[in-house]
Amino acid sequence: MKKYIQTLMLGGLLSVLCGTTSCTDYLDKSPDSDISEADAFKDFTNFQGFTEELYYCIPDFAKGYWTNSFNWGEDEIMNVGIDYHMCYKIDQGDFWGWQSEHDGWQSGWMDRRDNVTTDNERFHKSLWPLAWYGIRKCNMGLANMNLMTDATEEERNLVEGQLYFFRGWFHFELIQFFGGLPYIDTVLPSGETLTLPRLSYQECADKAGEDFRRAADLLPIDWDKTTVGKNTLGKNQLRINKIMALGYLGKNYLWAGSPLMNSESQGSKTYNADYCKKAAEAFGELLTLVESGQTQYSLVDFAHYSDLFYTIGQNGMMPGSTEAIFRGPSYGWNNTNWGESKQFGTGKLNEGDVTSLPTANYVNYYGMANGLPLTDADAGFDKTHPWKGRDPRFYHDIVYDGVKVVEGNLSAENEPLRYASLFTGGLLRDATQGSRTGYLMYKFIPIKCNKFDDGYGYSNHFNIHLSWMRLADIYLMYAEAAANAGGSAASKASNCSLSALDAVNKIRKRAGVENVNSKYTGSLDGFLSELRRERAVELAYEGHRFNDLRRWLLLTEFPYNIKTSQEFIRAGAINEDEPSLNAVSGFTEKVILTRNFTDKHYWLPLKKSDTSLYPEFSQNPGW
């Protein structure tokens, strides 16, 4: 098959969903050739070439602009003056900000106005238009499966499985933000009036579940072990497989069973046990394969925890290691050093203009190494030594006062920057060029990422890339689903030996944290409080918190609607060798932002240009 350059003409929802059914409408053909649908879909090589474009519809939400915004819960706040990122707009209650017409900088990853394509450019990716485009492409492919005559059963299954997965995935990613939408499972003809109604969330989830289940039944666990996959041996990590399909099958049902979605569909602000049971069974099927060693996936040991988020000195190798389940392509990894790496830390250390800061209220979720939350009377948390004995992930993710942040030589003028001065009034406590909260986020960068050590220099081959789904997330979602399906921490799926409690403790054990204390396992509410805290810590700043707070119906509730700073002064000299032992006084929190949300903020507003297309496509309540 001759190589063609595919181009997109993406406008509003209608222009993407409608059109002709021909594949060739999406091909910019070379002048000396023409191609029929029979040729385009006749064999695996040609059909897979058609399918490959779907992978380039996946946005890189953490690297889609010079600097990025993807943590919209109570977890993060940006430095003063940065009012164009979605983090700021969410804080102000301006949820219209996801739309390109309300984003003058075009900095968002959900909807960009210009140059949205399926090329290799990270700035050209956008969820809203590419999801609808991808759905149409999936439907075109599935409608033409009968033309794949020169192919083995394995080849047919691989193509069909990818198409079903992506159709489910694009729909799922949209409905989790917007609620129930039309579920497009056929190629819509041009020239007809569009009247497809918005389904309820659970109706959409049922259809997505069917697609994910079909994909899981058709796809292999590991492409490297298939006849087809041997042709690209060692380069199949991103190709859709059974584990990815099962992971999203479970996530889709867990979201459908969560309080927000159950309220939208059935009017009950509680978990739906039936959907949670479906989720637990899907996750249970996946985890049984993992636990029995039948997959290529495993939890990364904590000594290599950073490998999940960034690589350095490895020729730009994509992070994720054996734990990353679903990742999109890493567009322009070598641009990490120009923006994303400088977004963490402070301008005084790395000359960046935009800083993403961990809020003090969120840092409080990082409990003690003994497994107890800071608020527990038995935790041993000491406000005069607040960094002592904390969850090991605290030390991995968060830079606190007194931590060494520059390793190399410094001039006498810059020597005061070597150790983070994050106490109230400290050198790095600056609303525009430092920390507003008393903490810095270093989960995605090593300490050497500063202008003095030049850890983010191009020659270091530094690459930040975040997974959409990783194995630790699966364990925690399984725990949530199983507990709410069975009503207790001891509940488990019928096809998995792990209880909900076992799954949470497995993640804690990897991090060196003690098991969930028995005082939190005797009731479902008590267990869920610790499970949610565990999820907050393990998946911190990876783009999950906003949707978690929404689906739990906590987004509008105190204390999830505030952002705070940590105020304190040093009590004596810092311990340069062991900063966790540093003493402080006056350790208090200060509210620096209150988010005045109402019920309408549980869903993002749809585009006015789309809701005006036809009466059945209605706007979300309150917008």
C-alpha angles and dihedrals in degrees: 000000000000117000117253131191110232120215132191130218100193123178129140129335095277096053091052098045097044131054136091124322095235120115089211090068086073096048126087096209126209112251094246099054147053129192133205126217088245090060095040093057104025100102142017096261093055097039093046088051088057091047096047091074089070090070089060090057089070110101120224094229093185097048107028097113139020087275125010145217120202105131107084103157126087088286103089142031129186128227119273114277097034100112101147101070121091091242089068093042092051090050089055092048090248099138091162084079093089089071120088093229088061095042109076093177093051088223099138126103096210100062128009122180102212138047098001103172144143094248127115096270115114092207090060097065124102131163103217101053097031093049092056091043090049092049091054091048091051091051091049090052095047090048089056100045089109088066092062094094101141097063143094122245089254091054092049091049093050094053095042092047093053091050093051092047095051093045089055094042097052091048092047094050090052100045095049088065101033107026125233116359135171107290105224110207100154137050105267113224121234122245096037126111111254112236105153108143126225108260123214116267093254092048088056091045091053090056093044088049091056090052094047091047092051089049092050091051093049102041131076125237091237126019090203088070095054127088091241094045093056087072089066097029113177092012100079101088095111096044114111113260141171094273093054091049093049091047093055092040088060095042092049092054094043091053090047089052095048120108097255095049093041089051092050092049105033107011095246119122093208137087114281105231094202094057090043089054091052089049093049091051092051093047090043091056089051097046093047088058091048096044091050092053096247095128139059090240130097139148112273113240112251093248086068097037093123090062087076092065111025144006127207130188092011101106093264095304112179113256122234103085115193094333102062109100105170122023133156123223115291101240114204098349090177089065091067091094093056099062123341097057091050091052090077122061114027139293089250090061103036108014092241120150097208123056127186108207131194111237117235092234090058094045086058089070088070096090131184128304087245087069098250126122118248090250094059112105090222095050095093093226110163119198090205089058101026096162096054123109096358130156106286090237088065090064091046097048107030134058111206134179115309098017115138107248102170120051105177135065119309132189118245088255093055099037092098087067094063094088119041110256099202100147118115106291092011124147093260095042097099126134095217106026102022142022124322092187109042093254140081127210115235101158092113101036136051121238090257091068095108137101093257100051092030092214090158094052116133093245090062092066091225116184129182115190127158126208122234087217132012134179097257088058089054093055092050094045089049090052092051093047096045094046093051093043094051101027101239147061088255093059119115140176118263091243100047132068093210121095121214088258092049091055094053092045090051090061092045092050091054089055095045095251123137121250124275105285116250091241087071099045102062095080134035093236092051092050093046090053090059094039090054091048090049090051090049092054102039095045097034116157094356094116099265105103100078094055092042092055090047097050091045089052090237101115094096096038130097127278091021092063097061136076121205144189129221114239122195144122129232118261103210133326120333121254101240094192098045112019092176086076094057115127124224138177135211092032104183139141127238126199108234098170137022118193109216099207128166132193092279089068092070089082130039116240118255121233113278089222089060099042089053092058095086137342096252091063097072131183121252115265116279096015 
